């Protein structure tokens, strides 16, 4: 897993229960428990699995997602 992260094959992480994804260096994402973590190679993969963007590290994407709900 670490090799794929270093090779930039995995660039997003998510919380499997909350369905939130963000950058691997996100302060919020680093606090989640390991058993709740899932990883994505791209943003399209996360969205396909019904995850929403993180409100901390992906503010613009989060605002767009939130506005699309209304």
CHARMM internal coordinates of N, CA and C (Angstrom, degrees):
IC EDIT
DIST 1 N 1 CA 1.4547
DIST 1 CA 1 C 1.5322
ANGL 1 N 1 CA 1 C 109.73
DIST 1 C 2 N 1.3190
ANGL 1 CA 1 C 2 N 117.28
DIHE 1 N 1 CA 1 C 2 N -46.59
DIST 2 N 2 CA 1.4662
ANGL 1 C 2 N 2 CA 120.36
DIHE 1 CA 1 C 2 N 2 CA -178.94
DIST 2 CA 2 C 1.5176
ANGL 2 N 2 CA 2 C 112.10
DIHE 1 C 2 N 2 CA 2 C -62.04
DIST 2 C 3 N 1.3337
ANGL 2 CA 2 C 3 N 116.38
DIHE 2 N 2 CA 2 C 3 N -35.95
DIST 3 N 3 CA 1.4638
ANGL 2 C 3 N 3 CA 120.54
DIHE 2 CA 2 C 3 N 3 CA 178.99
DIST 3 CA 3 C 1.5299
ANGL 3 N 3 CA 3 C 110.21
DIHE 2 C 3 N 3 CA 3 C -64.00
DIST 3 C 4 N 1.3308
ANGL 3 CA 3 C 4 N 117.12
DIHE 3 N 3 CA 3 C 4 N -40.66
DIST 4 N 4 CA 1.4650
ANGL 3 C 4 N 4 CA 121.08
DIHE 3 CA 3 C 4 N 4 CA 178.80
DIST 4 CA 4 C 1.5264
ANGL 4 N 4 CA 4 C 111.30
DIHE 3 C 4 N 4 CA 4 C -67.30
DIST 4 C 5 N 1.3153
ANGL 4 CA 4 C 5 N 116.63
DIHE 4 N 4 CA 4 C 5 N -35.62
DIST 5 N 5 CA 1.4650
ANGL 4 C 5 N 5 CA 120.29
DIHE 4 CA 4 C 5 N 5 CA 177.42
DIST 5 CA 5 C 1.5269
ANGL 5 N 5 CA 5 C 109.70
DIHE 4 C 5 N 5 CA 5 C -67.91
DIST 5 C 6 N 1.3219
ANGL 5 CA 5 C 6 N 117.45
DIHE 5 N 5 CA 5 C 6 N -45.47
DIST 6 N 6 CA 1.4683
ANGL 5 C 6 N 6 CA 120.91
DIHE 5 CA 5 C 6 N 6 CA 178.95
DIST 6 CA 6 C 1.5261
ANGL 6 N 6 CA 6 C 111.77
DIHE 5 C 6 N 6 CA 6 C -63.83
DIST 6 C 7 N 1.3297
ANGL 6 CA 6 C 7 N 116.92
DIHE 6 N 6 CA 6 C 7 N -34.27
DIST 7 N 7 CA 1.4640
ANGL 6 C 7 N 7 CA 121.30
DIHE 6 CA 6 C 7 N 7 CA 179.70
DIST 7 CA 7 C 1.5364
ANGL 7 N 7 CA 7 C 111.51
DIHE 6 C 7 N 7 CA 7 C -81.38
DIST 7 C 8 N 1.3419
ANGL 7 CA 7 C 8 N 117.22
DIHE 7 N 7 CA 7 C 8 N 3.26
DIST 8 N 8 CA 1.4628
ANGL 7 C 8 N 8 CA 123.48
DIHE 7 CA 7 C 8 N 8 CA -179.71
DIST 8 CA 8 C 1.5282
ANGL 8 N 8 CA 8 C 113.08
DIHE 7 C 8 N 8 CA 8 C 63.36
DIST 8 C 9 N 1.3432
ANGL 8 CA 8 C 9 N 116.91
DIHE 8 N 8 CA 8 C 9 N 25.44
DIST 9 N 9 CA 1.4591
ANGL 8 C 9 N 9 CA 120.80
DIHE 8 CA 8 C 9 N 9 CA 174.14
DIST 9 CA 9 C 1.5256
ANGL 9 N 9 CA 9 C 110.32
DIHE 8 C 9 N 9 CA 9 C -81.58
DIST 9 C 10 N 1.3224
ANGL 9 CA 9 C 10 N 116.37
DIHE 9 N 9 CA 9 C 10 N -24.57
DIST 10 N 10 CA 1.4690
ANGL 9 C 10 N 10 CA 122.75
DIHE 9 CA 9 C 10 N 10 CA 175.35
DIST 10 CA 10 C 1.5172
ANGL 10 N 10 CA 10 C 106.31
DIHE 9 C 10 N 10 CA 10 C -120.62
DIST 10 C 11 N 1.3451
ANGL 10 CA 10 C 11 N 116.65
DIHE 10 N 10 CA 10 C 11 N 120.44
DIST 11 N 11 CA 1.4593
ANGL 10 C 11 N 11 CA 118.92
DIHE 10 CA 10 C 11 N 11 CA -177.07
DIST 11 CA 11 C 1.5283
ANGL 11 N 11 CA 11 C 113.53
DIHE 10 C 11 N 11 CA 11 C -125.05
DIST 11 C 12 N 1.3258
ANGL 11 CA 11 C 12 N 117.05
DIHE 11 N 11 CA 11 C 12 N -7.36
DIST 12 N 12 CA 1.4608
ANGL 11 C 12 N 12 CA 120.63
DIHE 11 CA 11 C 12 N 12 CA 178.61
DIST 12 CA 12 C 1.5195
ANGL 12 N 12 CA 12 C 110.31
DIHE 11 C 12 N 12 CA 12 C -128.43
DIST 12 C 13 N 1.3225
ANGL 12 CA 12 C 13 N 115.06
DIHE 12 N 12 CA 12 C 13 N 147.67
DIST 13 N 13 CA 1.4517
ANGL 12 C 13 N 13 CA 121.90
DIHE 12 CA 12 C 13 N 13 CA 174.59
DIST 13 CA 13 C 1.5116
ANGL 13 N 13 CA 13 C 108.82
DIHE 12 C 13 N 13 CA 13 C -126.88
DIST 13 C 14 N 1.3139
ANGL 13 CA 13 C 14 N 116.39
DIHE 13 N 13 CA 13 C 14 N 156.91
DIST 14 N 14 CA 1.4483
ANGL 13 C 14 N 14 CA 119.21
DIHE 13 CA 13 C 14 N 14 CA -179.03
DIST 14 CA 14 C 1.5131
ANGL 14 N 14 CA 14 C 112.86
DIHE 13 C 14 N 14 CA 14 C -145.50
DIST 14 C 15 N 1.3084
ANGL 14 CA 14 C 15 N 114.96
DIHE 14 N 14 CA 14 C 15 N 166.76
DIST 15 N 15 CA 1.4609
ANGL 14 C 15 N 15 CA 123.22
DIHE 14 CA 14 C 15 N 15 CA 176.71
DIST 15 CA 15 C 1.5190
ANGL 15 N 15 CA 15 C 106.68
DIHE 14 C 15 N 15 CA 15 C -101.62
DIST 15 C 16 N 1.3384
ANGL 15 CA 15 C 16 N 116.42
DIHE 15 N 15 CA 15 C 16 N 115.01
DIST 16 N 16 CA 1.4613
ANGL 15 C 16 N 16 CA 119.76
DIHE 15 CA 15 C 16 N 16 CA -171.68
DIST 16 CA 16 C 1.5234
ANGL 16 N 16 CA 16 C 113.86
DIHE 15 C 16 N 16 CA 16 C -66.68
DIST 16 C 17 N 1.3271
ANGL 16 CA 16 C 17 N 118.72
DIHE 16 N 16 CA 16 C 17 N -27.22
DIST 17 N 17 CA 1.4664
ANGL 16 C 17 N 17 CA 120.64
DIHE 16 CA 16 C 17 N 17 CA -179.38
DIST 17 CA 17 C 1.5229
ANGL 17 N 17 CA 17 C 111.96
DIHE 16 C 17 N 17 CA 17 C -85.56
DIST 17 C 18 N 1.3260
ANGL 17 CA 17 C 18 N 116.97
DIHE 17 N 17 CA 17 C 18 N -39.49
DIST 18 N 18 CA 1.4639
ANGL 17 C 18 N 18 CA 120.81
DIHE 17 CA 17 C 18 N 18 CA -178.17
DIST 18 CA 18 C 1.5268
ANGL 18 N 18 CA 18 C 112.81
DIHE 17 C 18 N 18 CA 18 C -85.22
DIST 18 C 19 N 1.3513
ANGL 18 CA 18 C 19 N 116.47
DIHE 18 N 18 CA 18 C 19 N -14.44
DIST 19 N 19 CA 1.4662
ANGL 18 C 19 N 19 CA 122.40
DIHE 18 CA 18 C 19 N 19 CA 179.72
DIST 19 CA 19 C 1.5318
ANGL 19 N 19 CA 19 C 111.51
DIHE 18 C 19 N 19 CA 19 C 60.50
DIST 19 C 20 N 1.3367
ANGL 19 CA 19 C 20 N 116.07
DIHE 19 N 19 CA 19 C 20 N 46.20
DIST 20 N 20 CA 1.4640
ANGL 19 C 20 N 20 CA 122.66
DIHE 19 CA 19 C 20 N 20 CA 177.13
DIST 20 CA 20 C 1.5227
ANGL 20 N 20 CA 20 C 107.67
DIHE 19 C 20 N 20 CA 20 C -119.77
DIST 20 C 21 N 1.3356
ANGL 20 CA 20 C 21 N 117.23
DIHE 20 N 20 CA 20 C 21 N 137.48
DIST 21 N 21 CA 1.4579
ANGL 20 C 21 N 21 CA 120.27
DIHE 20 CA 20 C 21 N 21 CA 175.94
DIST 21 CA 21 C 1.5222
ANGL 21 N 21 CA 21 C 110.16
DIHE 20 C 21 N 21 CA 21 C -126.92
DIST 21 C 22 N 1.3283
ANGL 21 CA 21 C 22 N 115.15
DIHE 21 N 21 CA 21 C 22 N 155.23
DIST 22 N 22 CA 1.4575
ANGL 21 C 22 N 22 CA 120.37
DIHE 21 CA 21 C 22 N 22 CA 179.00
DIST 22 CA 22 C 1.5167
ANGL 22 N 22 CA 22 C 110.98
DIHE 21 C 22 N 22 CA 22 C -164.35
DIST 22 C 23 N 1.3147
ANGL 22 CA 22 C 23 N 114.82
DIHE 22 N 22 CA 22 C 23 N -174.35
DIST 23 N 23 CA 1.4621
ANGL 22 C 23 N 23 CA 121.00
DIHE 22 CA 22 C 23 N 23 CA 179.68
DIST 23 CA 23 C 1.5328
ANGL 23 N 23 CA 23 C 109.98
DIHE 22 C 23 N 23 CA 23 C -69.55
DIST 23 C 24 N 1.3161
ANGL 23 CA 23 C 24 N 116.21
DIHE 23 N 23 CA 23 C 24 N 150.43
DIST 24 N 24 CA 1.4611
ANGL 23 C 24 N 24 CA 120.65
DIHE 23 CA 23 C 24 N 24 CA -177.93
DIST 24 CA 24 C 1.5264
ANGL 24 N 24 CA 24 C 113.11
DIHE 23 C 24 N 24 CA 24 C -64.55
DIST 24 C 25 N 1.3271
ANGL 24 CA 24 C 25 N 117.88
DIHE 24 N 24 CA 24 C 25 N -24.22
DIST 25 N 25 CA 1.4659
ANGL 24 C 25 N 25 CA 120.75
DIHE 24 CA 24 C 25 N 25 CA -179.27
DIST 25 CA 25 C 1.5298
ANGL 25 N 25 CA 25 C 112.93
DIHE 24 C 25 N 25 CA 25 C -92.65
DIST 25 C 26 N 1.3166
ANGL 25 CA 25 C 26 N 117.73
DIHE 25 N 25 CA 25 C 26 N 10.21
DIST 26 N 26 CA 1.4671
ANGL 25 C 26 N 26 CA 122.03
DIHE 25 CA 25 C 26 N 26 CA -179.22
DIST 26 CA 26 C 1.5291
ANGL 26 N 26 CA 26 C 110.52
DIHE 25 C 26 N 26 CA 26 C -67.34
DIST 26 C 27 N 1.3112
ANGL 26 CA 26 C 27 N 115.49
DIHE 26 N 26 CA 26 C 27 N 134.08
DIST 27 N 27 CA 1.4633
ANGL 26 C 27 N 27 CA 121.76
DIHE 26 CA 26 C 27 N 27 CA 179.95
DIST 27 CA 27 C 1.5366
ANGL 27 N 27 CA 27 C 111.17
DIHE 26 C 27 N 27 CA 27 C -60.01
DIST 27 C 28 N 1.3069
ANGL 27 CA 27 C 28 N 117.02
DIHE 27 N 27 CA 27 C 28 N -40.95
DIST 28 N 28 CA 1.4677
ANGL 27 C 28 N 28 CA 120.69
DIHE 27 CA 27 C 28 N 28 CA 179.59
DIST 28 CA 28 C 1.5191
ANGL 28 N 28 CA 28 C 111.23
DIHE 27 C 28 N 28 CA 28 C -68.12
DIST 28 C 29 N 1.3179
ANGL 28 CA 28 C 29 N 116.18
DIHE 28 N 28 CA 28 C 29 N -42.44
DIST 29 N 29 CA 1.4601
ANGL 28 C 29 N 29 CA 120.43
DIHE 28 CA 28 C 29 N 29 CA -178.89
DIST 29 CA 29 C 1.5132
ANGL 29 N 29 CA 29 C 113.45
DIHE 28 C 29 N 29 CA 29 C -65.10
DIST 29 C 30 N 1.3191
ANGL 29 CA 29 C 30 N 116.34
DIHE 29 N 29 CA 29 C 30 N -32.81
DIST 30 N 30 CA 1.4647
ANGL 29 C 30 N 30 CA 120.36
DIHE 29 CA 29 C 30 N 30 CA -179.44
DIST 30 CA 30 C 1.5232
ANGL 30 N 30 CA 30 C 112.06
DIHE 29 C 30 N 30 CA 30 C -68.22
DIST 30 C 31 N 1.3378
ANGL 30 CA 30 C 31 N 117.16
DIHE 30 N 30 CA 30 C 31 N -20.64
DIST 31 N 31 CA 1.4665
ANGL 30 C 31 N 31 CA 120.56
DIHE 30 CA 30 C 31 N 31 CA -177.67
DIST 31 CA 31 C 1.5241
ANGL 31 N 31 CA 31 C 113.11
DIHE 30 C 31 N 31 CA 31 C -85.31
DIST 31 C 32 N 1.3273
ANGL 31 CA 31 C 32 N 118.31
DIHE 31 N 31 CA 31 C 32 N -13.12
DIST 32 N 32 CA 1.4671
ANGL 31 C 32 N 32 CA 118.96
DIHE 31 CA 31 C 32 N 32 CA -175.90
DIST 32 CA 32 C 1.5267
ANGL 32 N 32 CA 32 C 111.78
DIHE 31 C 32 N 32 CA 32 C -72.86
DIST 32 C 33 N 1.2972
ANGL 32 CA 32 C 33 N 115.39
DIHE 32 N 32 CA 32 C 33 N 153.18
DIST 33 N 33 CA 1.4649
ANGL 32 C 33 N 33 CA 121.14
DIHE 32 CA 32 C 33 N 33 CA 178.89
DIST 33 CA 33 C 1.5171
ANGL 33 N 33 CA 33 C 110.07
DIHE 32 C 33 N 33 CA 33 C -67.90
DIST 33 C 34 N 1.3238
ANGL 33 CA 33 C 34 N 115.58
DIHE 33 N 33 CA 33 C 34 N 147.39
DIST 34 N 34 CA 1.4633
ANGL 33 C 34 N 34 CA 120.59
DIHE 33 CA 33 C 34 N 34 CA -178.23
DIST 34 CA 34 C 1.5179
ANGL 34 N 34 CA 34 C 112.64
DIHE 33 C 34 N 34 CA 34 C -61.11
DIST 34 C 35 N 1.3163
ANGL 34 CA 34 C 35 N 117.77
DIHE 34 N 34 CA 34 C 35 N -35.67
DIST 35 N 35 CA 1.4629
ANGL 34 C 35 N 35 CA 119.55
DIHE 34 CA 34 C 35 N 35 CA -177.47
DIST 35 CA 35 C 1.5303
ANGL 35 N 35 CA 35 C 112.91
DIHE 34 C 35 N 35 CA 35 C -69.60
DIST 35 C 36 N 1.3363
ANGL 35 CA 35 C 36 N 117.84
DIHE 35 N 35 CA 35 C 36 N -13.91
DIST 36 N 36 CA 1.4628
ANGL 35 C 36 N 36 CA 121.89
DIHE 35 CA 35 C 36 N 36 CA 178.79
DIST 36 CA 36 C 1.5211
ANGL 36 N 36 CA 36 C 113.28
DIHE 35 C 36 N 36 CA 36 C -97.41
DIST 36 C 37 N 1.3233
ANGL 36 CA 36 C 37 N 117.63
DIHE 36 N 36 CA 36 C 37 N -2.40
DIST 37 N 37 CA 1.4651
ANGL 36 C 37 N 37 CA 121.43
DIHE 36 CA 36 C 37 N 37 CA -174.56
DIST 37 CA 37 C 1.5204
ANGL 37 N 37 CA 37 C 112.65
DIHE 36 C 37 N 37 CA 37 C -84.09
DIST 37 C 38 N 1.3282
ANGL 37 CA 37 C 38 N 114.32
DIHE 37 N 37 CA 37 C 38 N 140.52
DIST 38 N 38 CA 1.4577
ANGL 37 C 38 N 38 CA 122.88
DIHE 37 CA 37 C 38 N 38 CA 169.71
DIST 38 CA 38 C 1.5250
ANGL 38 N 38 CA 38 C 106.59
DIHE 37 C 38 N 38 CA 38 C -132.93
DIST 38 C 39 N 1.3155
ANGL 38 CA 38 C 39 N 117.10
DIHE 38 N 38 CA 38 C 39 N 157.84
DIST 39 N 39 CA 1.4598
ANGL 38 C 39 N 39 CA 120.48
DIHE 38 CA 38 C 39 N 39 CA -176.12
DIST 39 CA 39 C 1.5239
ANGL 39 N 39 CA 39 C 110.38
DIHE 38 C 39 N 39 CA 39 C -127.05
DIST 39 C 40 N 1.3336
ANGL 39 CA 39 C 40 N 115.19
DIHE 39 N 39 CA 39 C 40 N 148.89
DIST 40 N 40 CA 1.4549
ANGL 39 C 40 N 40 CA 122.11
DIHE 39 CA 39 C 40 N 40 CA -179.24
DIST 40 CA 40 C 1.5211
ANGL 40 N 40 CA 40 C 109.77
DIHE 39 C 40 N 40 CA 40 C -132.06
DIST 40 C 41 N 1.3166
ANGL 40 CA 40 C 41 N 115.40
DIHE 40 N 40 CA 40 C 41 N 144.23
DIST 41 N 41 CA 1.4594
ANGL 40 C 41 N 41 CA 119.69
DIHE 40 CA 40 C 41 N 41 CA 179.30
DIST 41 CA 41 C 1.5238
ANGL 41 N 41 CA 41 C 111.64
DIHE 40 C 41 N 41 CA 41 C -83.47
DIST 41 C 42 N 1.3324
ANGL 41 CA 41 C 42 N 117.14
DIHE 41 N 41 CA 41 C 42 N -20.07
DIST 42 N 42 CA 1.4595
ANGL 41 C 42 N 42 CA 120.21
DIHE 41 CA 41 C 42 N 42 CA 177.39
DIST 42 CA 42 C 1.5318
ANGL 42 N 42 CA 42 C 110.17
DIHE 41 C 42 N 42 CA 42 C -156.66
DIST 42 C 43 N 1.3152
ANGL 42 CA 42 C 43 N 114.50
DIHE 42 N 42 CA 42 C 43 N 170.02
DIST 43 N 43 CA 1.4552
ANGL 42 C 43 N 43 CA 120.62
DIHE 42 CA 42 C 43 N 43 CA -176.86
DIST 43 CA 43 C 1.5347
ANGL 43 N 43 CA 43 C 111.68
DIHE 42 C 43 N 43 CA 43 C -68.44
DIST 43 C 44 N 1.3070
ANGL 43 CA 43 C 44 N 116.15
DIHE 43 N 43 CA 43 C 44 N -35.30
DIST 44 N 44 CA 1.4684
ANGL 43 C 44 N 44 CA 121.02
DIHE 43 CA 43 C 44 N 44 CA 179.90
DIST 44 CA 44 C 1.5275
ANGL 44 N 44 CA 44 C 111.24
DIHE 43 C 44 N 44 CA 44 C -60.14
DIST 44 C 45 N 1.3191
ANGL 44 CA 44 C 45 N 116.32
DIHE 44 N 44 CA 44 C 45 N -39.68
DIST 45 N 45 CA 1.4656
ANGL 44 C 45 N 45 CA 121.44
DIHE 44 CA 44 C 45 N 45 CA 178.77
DIST 45 CA 45 C 1.5281
ANGL 45 N 45 CA 45 C 111.12
DIHE 44 C 45 N 45 CA 45 C -63.75
DIST 45 C 46 N 1.3244
ANGL 45 CA 45 C 46 N 116.92
DIHE 45 N 45 CA 45 C 46 N -41.32
DIST 46 N 46 CA 1.4686
ANGL 45 C 46 N 46 CA 120.89
DIHE 45 CA 45 C 46 N 46 CA 179.01
DIST 46 CA 46 C 1.5232
ANGL 46 N 46 CA 46 C 110.91
DIHE 45 C 46 N 46 CA 46 C -65.59
DIST 46 C 47 N 1.3204
ANGL 46 CA 46 C 47 N 116.56
DIHE 46 N 46 CA 46 C 47 N -44.46
DIST 47 N 47 CA 1.4633
ANGL 46 C 47 N 47 CA 120.33
DIHE 46 CA 46 C 47 N 47 CA -179.88
DIST 47 CA 47 C 1.5266
ANGL 47 N 47 CA 47 C 111.26
DIHE 46 C 47 N 47 CA 47 C -65.58
DIST 47 C 48 N 1.3190
ANGL 47 CA 47 C 48 N 116.85
DIHE 47 N 47 CA 47 C 48 N -36.59
DIST 48 N 48 CA 1.4664
ANGL 47 C 48 N 48 CA 121.62
DIHE 47 CA 47 C 48 N 48 CA 178.51
DIST 48 CA 48 C 1.5260
ANGL 48 N 48 CA 48 C 111.14
DIHE 47 C 48 N 48 CA 48 C -61.70
DIST 48 C 49 N 1.3344
ANGL 48 CA 48 C 49 N 116.26
DIHE 48 N 48 CA 48 C 49 N -30.74
DIST 49 N 49 CA 1.4624
ANGL 48 C 49 N 49 CA 121.93
DIHE 48 CA 48 C 49 N 49 CA 179.14
DIST 49 CA 49 C 1.5264
ANGL 49 N 49 CA 49 C 112.58
DIHE 48 C 49 N 49 CA 49 C -92.22
DIST 49 C 50 N 1.3307
ANGL 49 CA 49 C 50 N 116.31
DIHE 49 N 49 CA 49 C 50 N 17.96
DIST 50 N 50 CA 1.4744
ANGL 49 C 50 N 50 CA 123.55
DIHE 49 CA 49 C 50 N 50 CA 175.60
DIST 50 CA 50 C 1.5215
ANGL 50 N 50 CA 50 C 114.07
DIHE 49 C 50 N 50 CA 50 C 63.89
DIST 50 C 51 N 1.3224
ANGL 50 CA 50 C 51 N 117.63
DIHE 50 N 50 CA 50 C 51 N 35.37
DIST 51 N 51 CA 1.4526
ANGL 50 C 51 N 51 CA 121.89
DIHE 50 CA 50 C 51 N 51 CA 173.38
DIST 51 CA 51 C 1.5236
ANGL 51 N 51 CA 51 C 108.38
DIHE 50 C 51 N 51 CA 51 C -94.53
DIST 51 C 52 N 1.3217
ANGL 51 CA 51 C 52 N 116.80
DIHE 51 N 51 CA 51 C 52 N 149.61
DIST 52 N 52 CA 1.4597
ANGL 51 C 52 N 52 CA 121.07
DIHE 51 CA 51 C 52 N 52 CA 177.43
DIST 52 CA 52 C 1.5243
ANGL 52 N 52 CA 52 C 109.33
DIHE 51 C 52 N 52 CA 52 C -106.96
DIST 52 C 53 N 1.3360
ANGL 52 CA 52 C 53 N 118.05
DIHE 52 N 52 CA 52 C 53 N 156.63
DIST 53 N 53 CA 1.4628
ANGL 52 C 53 N 53 CA 121.30
DIHE 52 CA 52 C 53 N 53 CA 179.10
DIST 53 CA 53 C 1.5299
ANGL 53 N 53 CA 53 C 112.18
DIHE 52 C 53 N 53 CA 53 C -67.31
DIST 53 C 54 N 1.3116
ANGL 53 CA 53 C 54 N 115.73
DIHE 53 N 53 CA 53 C 54 N 149.63
DIST 54 N 54 CA 1.4651
ANGL 53 C 54 N 54 CA 122.60
DIHE 53 CA 53 C 54 N 54 CA 177.05
DIST 54 CA 54 C 1.5291
ANGL 54 N 54 CA 54 C 109.92
DIHE 53 C 54 N 54 CA 54 C -69.69
DIST 54 C 55 N 1.3067
ANGL 54 CA 54 C 55 N 116.44
DIHE 54 N 54 CA 54 C 55 N 137.77
DIST 55 N 55 CA 1.4558
ANGL 54 C 55 N 55 CA 121.40
DIHE 54 CA 54 C 55 N 55 CA 179.03
DIST 55 CA 55 C 1.5167
ANGL 55 N 55 CA 55 C 113.87
DIHE 54 C 55 N 55 CA 55 C -76.51
DIST 55 C 56 N 1.3218
ANGL 55 CA 55 C 56 N 117.90
DIHE 55 N 55 CA 55 C 56 N -12.37
DIST 56 N 56 CA 1.4629
ANGL 55 C 56 N 56 CA 120.73
DIHE 55 CA 55 C 56 N 56 CA -179.22
DIST 56 CA 56 C 1.5234
ANGL 56 N 56 CA 56 C 112.45
DIHE 55 C 56 N 56 CA 56 C -94.89
DIST 56 C 57 N 1.3137
ANGL 56 CA 56 C 57 N 117.84
DIHE 56 N 56 CA 56 C 57 N -53.93
DIST 57 N 57 CA 1.4638
ANGL 56 C 57 N 57 CA 120.24
DIHE 56 CA 56 C 57 N 57 CA -173.88
DIST 57 CA 57 C 1.5242
ANGL 57 N 57 CA 57 C 113.29
DIHE 56 C 57 N 57 CA 57 C -93.82
DIST 57 C 58 N 1.3318
ANGL 57 CA 57 C 58 N 117.63
DIHE 57 N 57 CA 57 C 58 N -10.29
DIST 58 N 58 CA 1.4648
ANGL 57 C 58 N 58 CA 121.11
DIHE 57 CA 57 C 58 N 58 CA -178.70
DIST 58 CA 58 C 1.5274
ANGL 58 N 58 CA 58 C 109.34
DIHE 57 C 58 N 58 CA 58 C -132.10
DIST 58 C 59 N 1.3202
ANGL 58 CA 58 C 59 N 116.53
DIHE 58 N 58 CA 58 C 59 N 54.65
DIST 59 N 59 CA 1.4713
ANGL 58 C 59 N 59 CA 121.82
DIHE 58 CA 58 C 59 N 59 CA -172.02
DIST 59 CA 59 C 1.5259
ANGL 59 N 59 CA 59 C 113.53
DIHE 58 C 59 N 59 CA 59 C -56.46
DIST 59 C 60 N 1.3287
ANGL 59 CA 59 C 60 N 117.62
DIHE 59 N 59 CA 59 C 60 N -45.21
DIST 60 N 60 CA 1.4729
ANGL 59 C 60 N 60 CA 120.05
DIHE 59 CA 59 C 60 N 60 CA -178.36
DIST 60 CA 60 C 1.5253
ANGL 60 N 60 CA 60 C 110.82
DIHE 59 C 60 N 60 CA 60 C -64.85
DIST 60 C 61 N 1.3140
ANGL 60 CA 60 C 61 N 117.17
DIHE 60 N 60 CA 60 C 61 N -44.57
DIST 61 N 61 CA 1.4732
ANGL 60 C 61 N 61 CA 120.66
DIHE 60 CA 60 C 61 N 61 CA 178.69
DIST 61 CA 61 C 1.5203
ANGL 61 N 61 CA 61 C 111.15
DIHE 60 C 61 N 61 CA 61 C -65.33
DIST 61 C 62 N 1.3281
ANGL 61 CA 61 C 62 N 116.76
DIHE 61 N 61 CA 61 C 62 N -37.46
DIST 62 N 62 CA 1.4554
ANGL 61 C 62 N 62 CA 120.91
DIHE 61 CA 61 C 62 N 62 CA 178.82
DIST 62 CA 62 C 1.5297
ANGL 62 N 62 CA 62 C 110.47
DIHE 61 C 62 N 62 CA 62 C -64.55
DIST 62 C 63 N 1.3426
ANGL 62 CA 62 C 63 N 116.94
DIHE 62 N 62 CA 62 C 63 N -44.88
DIST 63 N 63 CA 1.4682
ANGL 62 C 63 N 63 CA 120.26
DIHE 62 CA 62 C 63 N 63 CA 179.71
DIST 63 CA 63 C 1.5186
ANGL 63 N 63 CA 63 C 111.02
DIHE 62 C 63 N 63 CA 63 C -62.61
DIST 63 C 64 N 1.3306
ANGL 63 CA 63 C 64 N 117.36
DIHE 63 N 63 CA 63 C 64 N -40.38
DIST 64 N 64 CA 1.4591
ANGL 63 C 64 N 64 CA 121.46
DIHE 63 CA 63 C 64 N 64 CA 177.53
DIST 64 CA 64 C 1.5355
ANGL 64 N 64 CA 64 C 109.86
DIHE 63 C 64 N 64 CA 64 C -63.22
DIST 64 C 65 N 1.3336
ANGL 64 CA 64 C 65 N 116.56
DIHE 64 N 64 CA 64 C 65 N -45.31
DIST 65 N 65 CA 1.4663
ANGL 64 C 65 N 65 CA 120.88
DIHE 64 CA 64 C 65 N 65 CA 178.57
DIST 65 CA 65 C 1.5271
ANGL 65 N 65 CA 65 C 110.81
DIHE 64 C 65 N 65 CA 65 C -59.63
DIST 65 C 66 N 1.3197
ANGL 65 CA 65 C 66 N 116.05
DIHE 65 N 65 CA 65 C 66 N -44.68
DIST 66 N 66 CA 1.4572
ANGL 65 C 66 N 66 CA 121.53
DIHE 65 CA 65 C 66 N 66 CA -177.92
DIST 66 CA 66 C 1.5387
ANGL 66 N 66 CA 66 C 111.38
DIHE 65 C 66 N 66 CA 66 C -65.95
DIST 66 C 67 N 1.3297
ANGL 66 CA 66 C 67 N 116.58
DIHE 66 N 66 CA 66 C 67 N -40.90
DIST 67 N 67 CA 1.4637
ANGL 66 C 67 N 67 CA 120.46
DIHE 66 CA 66 C 67 N 67 CA 178.75
DIST 67 CA 67 C 1.5192
ANGL 67 N 67 CA 67 C 111.72
DIHE 66 C 67 N 67 CA 67 C -67.79
DIST 67 C 68 N 1.3248
ANGL 67 CA 67 C 68 N 117.45
DIHE 67 N 67 CA 67 C 68 N -30.42
DIST 68 N 68 CA 1.4590
ANGL 67 C 68 N 68 CA 120.55
DIHE 67 CA 67 C 68 N 68 CA 178.78
DIST 68 CA 68 C 1.5305
ANGL 68 N 68 CA 68 C 112.02
DIHE 67 C 68 N 68 CA 68 C -70.04
DIST 68 C 69 N 1.3276
ANGL 68 CA 68 C 69 N 117.28
DIHE 68 N 68 CA 68 C 69 N -19.97
DIST 69 N 69 CA 1.4686
ANGL 68 C 69 N 69 CA 120.83
DIHE 68 CA 68 C 69 N 69 CA 178.65
DIST 69 CA 69 C 1.5137
ANGL 69 N 69 CA 69 C 112.28
DIHE 68 C 69 N 69 CA 69 C -73.36
DIST 69 C 70 N 1.3259
ANGL 69 CA 69 C 70 N 116.40
DIHE 69 N 69 CA 69 C 70 N -28.14
DIST 70 N 70 CA 1.4699
ANGL 69 C 70 N 70 CA 121.20
DIHE 69 CA 69 C 70 N 70 CA -175.20
DIST 70 CA 70 C 1.4881
ANGL 70 N 70 CA 70 C 112.46
DIHE 69 C 70 N 70 CA 70 C -79.33
END
COOR INIT
IC SEED 1 N 1 CA 1 C
IC BUILD
